[in-house]
Amino acid sequence: MDVLLNPTFWLLATACIIAMRAPMPWPQTTRFGVLSLVVIGVAFDWRASLLMLAIGLAVWLGLHRIGETGAASSGGTSLCLLAVLFAPSGVFVLYKLVQTNGDASGLPYMLLATLSFSYVFLRIIEVIRVVSASRVRLLRPLALVGYLFPFHMLISGPLNVYAHHLKMDDEEWKPLTLVEAAKGVWLVVTGLFLKVVLAEGGRTFIWGTEAIAVESWTDAAMVHAYVLFDFGGYSVMAFGLGRLLGVPTPLNFRRPFLAGSVSEYWRRWHISLGDWVRRNLFTPLQVRLVRRLGSQHAVTVGVLSLVVCFAGVGVWHRFNSRYLVWGIGIGALMALEKMAASVWMRQSWSRQKSLQWAVRVVGVAYTFFVMTAGWMYVWEESTQ
């Protein structure tokens, strides 16, 4: 909330839009990386910018080493991958040690916990996957910092796609038109309205200055709506700033409360996370398991892949058993829905319009109930 009310941030964002849209010899990715470091350093803390640069260099050095060896299965490359994966946590732990004058208590848990709720960690995994497979080129260090730490997506996502970020350098320079500027500003204003008025204003009206407590289904439903306006507001602002900057920024929400199933809900809620899971976890895991077990076990592989992937999503949100159970439950529900949909589509009477509408209405109510129950189950952990 403080960031949104910080005039310095918005002045810097405006300066970045001008700099990104101006004709300059620097590649767009490098320019954006430098600007992200400046914005974080000025608006927040220069130590944060130094940490960002250190993490970006660690990732770049690791992937550069992998590119030089070209031996993805070698022990040295595997160690390099581990070093790259744990770079954010390692730097964060060192920073905490400095803050606490060397107190090392709780470091093992801290090392794992700092991986949770980290969009940077997920971006690092994507870079490792696509670059180590020699599918795309590795950005230079400053440009890589711009992908890993995009200043307009740091607060609450969304998750940008590495391949899309690369294309910034391949596109011809285009000035910001009046129509594009109007659309971008409208999106930013809309996001501010969702976040400041609906989310924060609604929170104050319902709970006042007290901490949000979820003690009933009504509380859980209101929290569900609050998170949508809060998270969705940030995402819409990021989407609008991305359009103004000319930086690929994915749409993150698309009317999730109209979803008729849990599977559809996750295609509408935090869309960029669902796409990341599909690209980096679900598809590679499914392909590998089918090759190992055979196509005759495709259904089993699909169910197992969904459960494993959403267990990972749960642990990513918070590194604890409650979120693990939540993730496994979501994955299992999605698998059951896919099997039920397969049976449903084979029935001739399922094509009746009136029946389809009835199922749709029931599906929307069922989905909202299930996801609200999920918020009720994990809310206490979410606030810690």
N, C-alpha and C positions, 0 to 999 in steps of 0.2 A: 504493500500500500504506500509506504514512504517513497518508493521509487517513482510511482505514478504522480505523486505530488511534488516531486523534486524538479524545479525549473531547470537546473543544470543538466539533468538527463535529457530533457526535451530540447534544450538549446544544442546540446551535443548531437542528438539524433538529427536535428535539422541540418547542422553542419555536415554530418555524414552523408545525408541525402544529396546535398550540393556537391560534395567531394566525389561521391560515387557516380553521379550523373555528369560530371564535368569531363571533357576530353583530356585524358592524361596518358602518358606513355606506359605507366605501370599496368600490369595485368589486374583485372577486376578482383580476382581472388586474393592477391597480395595486398591490394589497396584495402580491401575489407578486413583482412587480418590485422593490419596496422591500426585501422580505425577502431576495431573492437578492443584492442589493447588500450588505446587512448581513452575510449569511453569508460571502460571499467576502471582504469587508473584514476581518471579525474572525478567521475561521479561516485566512485566507491572507495577504492584503496589501491595505491600503487603496488602494494605487496601482492594483491590479488592478480594484477597484471603480470608480475614477475613469476608467480606460480603458473599462470596460464602459459607463459612463454617456456618455462621449464618443462611442463608436461608436453607441450607441442614438440619441443626439441627431443624429448625422450621417445615419443612416438615416432617421430621422423627418423631418428637414429636407428631405432629397432627395425623399422620397415626398410630403411635403406640398406641395413646389414642383410636382411632377408633377401632383398633384391640382388645384392652382390653375390651371396652364396648360391642362390637358386636351388637350395636343397631344403625343401619344406619339411622333410622328415628327419633331418639331422638333429642331433642333440643340441648343438649350438643354436640352431634356429628355434627350437622349442623353448630353450631358456630365454632367448631373445623375446619370443612371443609373451612368455610369462612376465618378463620385465616390463614390456609395453602395457600389458593388461593391468598390472598393479601400479603403474606409474602414478595415476591420480591419487590412489590411496597412500602410496609411499611418500609423495610430496606432502600430502595433507597431514600424515602422521608426524613428519619432521616439523611441520609448521606448528602442530599442537604441542610437540615437545618443547619448542622454543617458548610458546605461550605459557606452558606449565612449569618452566624452569627444570626440564628434564624428568618430570614425573612420568614413568613408563607404565603405570598401572592401567590395566584394561586395554593394552595395545593390541593383543590378538583379536579381540572383539571389534575394536575400533577399525582395524585393517579391513575386516569383512563388512562392517556396518557402513563404511564410507562408500562402498560400491553400490549400496542401495540408494534408490531415488536419485541416481546420477545419470543425466542425459549424456554427459561427457563420456562416461563409461560405455554407453551403448554406441555412441558415435565411433569410439575407438575400435570396438568390435567390428563395426561395419567396414572401417578403413582396413583393418587387418584382413578381413575376409576377402574383400575385392582386390586389394593391392597384392597380397601374397599369392593370389591365384593368377596374377599377371593379367587381369582383365582390364584394368585401367592404370593410368600413370599416378605416381605419388606426387602430391603437391609439394612445393618448397616449404620450409619450416614456417615462415610468416603466413603464407597462404593457408597452411594446414591449421594454424591457430584460429583463423577465421572460420573454418569449418567446424572445429571442435568447440569453439567458444563464441558463437555468433551473439553479439551483445543484445540483440532484440529477442533472442530465444532462450537466454540463459535462465530467466526466472522460472518459467514453467513450460518449457518446450515451445513449439513442437519439435519433432525430430526431423531434421533436414536430411536429404538423400545425398550421399557423397557423389554419385555419378552426375546428379543434377547440378551440384555445386561446381563441378569441374567445367561444365558447359558455359559458365559465365565468361571464361577466357576465350571461348570459341565464337561467341556471338559478337556481331558488329555493334559499335557504340550507337546508342540511341538516346536522344535527349528526353527528359521527362515532359510528356505532353500535359496540357491542362486537364484533359479528360482523365488520364491516368492519375494525376495528382489529386483530382477531386475524389476519385474512387478510393485511393489510398487513405486520404484524410477522413472520408466517411467511415471507413472500416476502423480506423483508430478511434474516432469519436464513439462509434458503436461499441467497441470493446471497452472503452472507458465507462460508458453508460452501464454496460452489463456488470462490470467489476465494481465501480464506485457506488452507483445508485442501487441496482438490484441486489448485488451480492452483499456489499458492506452495509448499505442502507437497510436491507432486509434483515441482516444479521443483528444490527443494532435494535431494530424495531422488535424483533422476536426475543432475542436473548439479552439485549442491553449490553452492559460491559462485562457480564459474566462469561465464563468459558462455555462453549457449546457442549451441552450434555445430551446424550442420546439415551433416553430411558423408555421410549415408547415408539410405536410404529409411526405416529405423527411426527415425532422428533426426527426419526430416520428419514422420512419422506422429505421433510423440510431441509435436512442436511444434504440429501441427494440433489435437490433443486439449488441449494446454496453453492455446492461444489460445481455444478454445471455453469452457473453464472460467473463464479469466481474464476475457475479454470478456463471456461470458454471465453470470458472477457479478455484474459491475458492472451489467449490463442488468437482471437480476432485482431487484437492490437498488433501482435507479432506478424500476422498475415498482412495487415495493412502497411506496416513499416517495411516488410519485405518487398511489397509492390513498389513503394516509394524509392527504396534503395536499389531495386533491380537485383535483389538477392533471392534465389529460389527458396520459398518458405511455404510448406504444405498447409492446406486447410486441415484443421484438427477436429472439428465437430460439424455434424450435419443432422440436426434435429433428432438426437438420440432417444428422446422420450416417445417418438413415433415408431420405434423398433418393435417388430412383432415377434422377435425371438432373441435369446441371449447372443446368438451368432451375429444377427443383424445389428444388435446393440453395439458390438465391438467393431462393426464396420462403420458406425456412426459416432462413437465415443472414442476420443483419443485416437483418431484415425491413423496418425503418423506412427504411433506405437504399434498398432495392429499391423500396419504395413511393414514396419521394421521386423516384427516377430515372424511374419510370413517370409520375408526375404532372407533373414539371417539365421532363423532357427527352424521354423516349421518345414519349409521346402528342403533345405539341406538334410535335415534329420530324416524326413520321409523318404527321400531318394536313397539315402544310405541304408536305411532299414529294409526298403523294398529290394535293393540289390543283395542284401545279406540273407533275407528270409524268403524272397521270392514273391512274385505278383499275386500268388494265391492267398497271401496273408495281407492283402492291401487294406482290408477293413480294420484288422487288428492294428496294423501299422498307423493308420489314420487316427484311431482312437488314442493309441499310445503317444503319438506325436503331439496331439492336442493337449493331453494331460500334462506331459512333460513341459511343453512350451509355456502353458499358463501357470504351472508350478513355478517356473522361472520368473514369469511376470510378477507373481505374488511375492517372491523373495526379493525381487528388484525393488518393489515398493517399500518393503520393510523386511529386514533380515530377522524374522522370527517365525515361530511355528504357526501362529494364527494366520498370518498372510500366506504361508505355505498351504495351509488347509483351504483357505479362500481360493487360491489359484488352482489347486487340484479340483475343487468343486466346480469352478467355472469351466475348466477344461472338460470335465466329465459331462456336465450339462450340455455343452456344445456338441460333444460327440453323440450323446443321446438324441439331440435335436436333428443332427444330420441323418441318423439312422431312421428316426421317425419320419422325416421329410421324404426319405427314399421310399418308404412303404406307402406314404400318403400319395405320392405322385403316381404310383402304379394303380391306384383305384380310379375307376371311371367316374364315380360319383363325386370325386374331389374337384371336378371342373365346374361344378355348379356355382354360379356367381354369388347367390345368396349365402351358400355355405362358406365360400371363400371370404366374404365380408365378415361373417360371424367368427370364423377362425382368426381373422386379422384382429378384430376387436378384443377377443379373448387373449390373443397373443401379446398385444400391447399391454394389457392389464397384468398378464403373467410375467412379462419381462420387467415391468416397473416394480412388481412385488419382489421378484427374485433379486434384482440389483439393489433395491432398497434394503432387503434383508442382509445383503452383503455389506452394505455400509454400516448397518446396525452391528454386525459381527466384528468389523475391524476398526470402527471409529475410535475406540479408546486407544488402540495401538497407534492410530494415525496421528493423534494429538501429542504423543510422547516424543 
